[in-house]
Amino acid sequence: MPADRLYNRSSDIIARDEALITGAMKYRLYPFSVARANGVYLWDADDNEYIDFMAVGGAIAAGHAHPKIRRAIESALDDGIAHPLVCYNHQPAVDLAEKLVDFLPGRFETKVWFGVSGSDAMDFLAKVVPLASGRPRLISFSGAFHGMTIGSGGISGHAALSKPIPNGHITKAPFPNPNNCSWGPCEKSGCSLKCLDFLEKEILGILSPPQETAAIFAEIIQSDSGEIIPPANYFPALQELCNSHGIWLILDEIKTGLGRTGRMFAFEKYGISPDAFAIAKPLGGGLPISAVIGRAEIFDADLYTAYTLGGSALPCISALALLDVIEAEKLVDNAKKMGQYLVSRLNKIADTEDMIAEVRGEGLLVGVELQHKSNSPESISELTAALARRCFENGLILLAFGNVIEMTPPLVINQDQIDQALAIFTKSIKEVGRA
Ligand SMILES: Cc1ncc(COP(=O)(O)O)c(C=O)c1O
């Protein structure tokens, strides 16, 4: 640990955590015990300061402890309206549902479902869609991450995050990955969409016939597989394919939605219109809430699926405050501008640091892919984890998956704060490179 940092109280809490809380719910790259947070900064239990480029995996949009969101929560508590939605109704959920349906571009009757996490939203969709359509099969993508429940894990295809969950009625299609295409190499801009031909001929043609296939589930950017951005022509063509077979297109906007990619929703980039999509992570302004917005006919299936605290008044009020802040502070525009600045600064760093193979991302969802300097004995994922740890030791919190460092700061970040974080990042690269 650097000499200017003390970790006495943190070490104690970390030891107690290790003794009692199961590793099944931990993805830890460094020993951090968070005590408080404000804006884009975090402090540990020993009062060391960190700049937050993780933001709870992209779940903090308006920054930590935003005053408008705090005030909304405090006044809701004063009114004593922390009620659930299942057994009686309350205005905050109706107000929120009315705002959310406007986000779906399709011209059809729309409804909303509320839960408490991204996983339960995708789980609900995996359950309801076959019932609503009368078609038993689903298609999703290799490399996708949709959550940790049995249902959302079943539609996931992530090597590390969804490995123990078999599901015979779900067929995995190859995700269009310009950097690792089985039919490549191809031009990113002029992709010939061989993987979509495969989906049409092999998957719809043989394994999962259209008349038995209810929906195709997708993330617009596969973030947990390393910020994989498909070629520009993929999603419009996928939507056309879905339309031609009466198959619903269901999108997971849990990480990308609500401004993260420099658009309110990542699907806007392609001019497409999903039949339903899920949001969660940032929606509650720090409180747990998820929502599915979609065609009314999907929700009108004969199915009761509710969680006691799904759509509780308190997170609905917090979500309404968050939506106001996103609009009033133009956070979608800020994500776009600051994302461009972050990527251009990272590309400059890459010019001199050969540990960086590629910088990619949209808005403030940015991945930095690493590569080895020649003849290093450690694996590339060990190197990536070592860099994340060194960044932490130098005061920068971020995530790493495989060989990609992920940067998802709160959408309120400014240029000076990005410069501060990148000074730590560059220092850490040099230190890890020398080690
Ligand atoms: C794209 C995506 N979908 C679903 C989930 C699951 O959300 P939650 O962790 O809120 O259950 C995540 C979480 O990382 C995610 O990134």
The ligand as a Gaussian input file, in Angstrom:
#p B3LYP/6-31G(d) Opt

LIG

0 1
 C      -26.451000      -5.939000     -18.902000
 C      -26.857000      -6.416000     -17.531000
 N      -28.011000      -7.085000     -17.388000
 C      -28.429000      -7.516000     -16.186000
 C      -27.675000      -7.313000     -15.048000
 C      -28.176000      -7.798000     -13.712000
 O      -28.564000      -6.711000     -12.952000
 P      -28.594000      -6.803000     -11.334000
 O      -27.182000      -6.949000     -10.887000
 O      -29.240000      -5.521000     -10.905000
 O      -29.440000      -7.976000     -10.980000
 C      -26.470000      -6.626000     -15.149000
 C      -25.620000      -6.423000     -13.952000
 O      -24.438000      -6.245000     -14.002000
 C      -26.046000      -6.169000     -16.422000
 O      -24.893000      -5.493000     -16.584000

